[in-house]
């Protein structure tokens, strides 16, 4: 692992903010949330590129500038920040299922 990634988003009303980090895990269970409506049922990419409020839904890019995920969430109040992104493969599968309905 340890591949560099770039998280792009619009945290706290900034325009196109970019943070840099490394992939720390693949196929990891998503973080527990208190959201009863959460329907995330697939594994996620964990990384250290900082994600603030408002960055969820932004792109996670690899060093070839290919979209490898969509930013989902980040831990708060921790010295070792961990961010979570939905892998492109899961997004493709979801879209394919919607199209075939």
N, C-alpha and C positions, 0 to 999 in steps of 0.2 A: 504494500500500500504506500502510503506517504506521497502519493501523487498530488501535485499542486492543483488547486481549483480556485476559481474566481466566482464569488457570489455577487450578483447584480440585483439591486432593488431600489426602492424609494423609501428608506426608513426615515421616520420623523419628518416627513415632508421634504426631504432632500431629493434632488433630481439625479437619477442614475448613479447612486453610490456604488462603489466597488470595494469589496474586501477580499483578501487573499488568505488562503489556508491550505491545509492538506487533508486528503481523505484519511480517515482514521478507522473506518469500518464499512464493509459492504454486507448487504443482506442482514441488517440488524433490525430487531423488532422496534417499531416506533415508540416514542416516549409515552408514558402514561399521562393522560390528561383528565381533567375533571369535566370534560365536555361530553355529556351524554349523547350528543348528536354525532360524535366522531365516528366516521365509517372507514378509517384507514385500516385496511386488512391485508397489507402487503409489506414486505420488508423495505427499509429505507437505507440511504447512504448517510453515514455520519462523517462530519468534517469539522474543521476548525475555523473556517471562514465565518466571521462574525455576522450574525443576522439580528437586526433590531426589529422592533415593531414596525410594520409596514414593508418589510423586505420579503415576507412570505408571498409566494406567487411569482417571485423573480427567478431569473435563470441561474443555474449553477453550470459554469463552463469549465472544460478541461483545458490543458495547455495548448491544444490544437484549436481552441475557441469553438469547440463543439458543445452543444447543450447536452449535458449528461444527467441533469435533474432539475426539478423545480423546488425552490426553497419552501420548507414546510414550517419549521419551528427551530427555536434555539433555547438552550437552558439559560436561566438567569440566576444571578447571585452566586455564581460559582467561579472559583479561580481558574478552573480548567473548562473553558467554554466548549460546549458541544452543540453543533447545529445538525439539523436533519433535513434531508431533501428526498423528494419522491423520485425514484429513478425513471428515466425516459421509457424504459421497457414496460413499467407498470402503467404509465400514462398511455402508451400505444395500445396496450391491452384494453384499458378502460375505454378509449375512443373507439376501437374496433368493436367492442361490445355494444356501445351506444349506436354506432352506425348500423349494426346488424339487427337492431330491434325493430 
